[in-house]
Amino acid sequence: VGRFRSRGVIVDVTALDVMDSFAVRTLRDIAHMARLRGAETVIVGIQPEVAFAMVQLGLTLKGIATALDLEEGLNFLNRRGKERVDRA
């Protein structure tokens, strides 16, 4: 983020079968650190079973954008980038 001045970070969790409280906290920390550096984070690829288990455990990614897959995540970040330019 800092070296390349990236405005977006995508974390792909497609390969994860389980997301426990440690994993969710780590993702939140990554998103927070990226936000402090001026980048937005999108979590992509959360499997339906994983999302269901997260809800059952009361684990949330509140305040962090999520997308179905990499393509949707990139589209989301592109839209956000255009919104920033339009506001400037």
Buried (B, 14 or more C-beta within 10 A) or exposed (E): BEEEEBBBBBBBBEEEEEBEEEBBEEBBEBBEEBBEEEBBBBBBBBBEEBBEBBEEEEBEBEEBBBBEEBEBBBEBBEEBEEEEEEEE
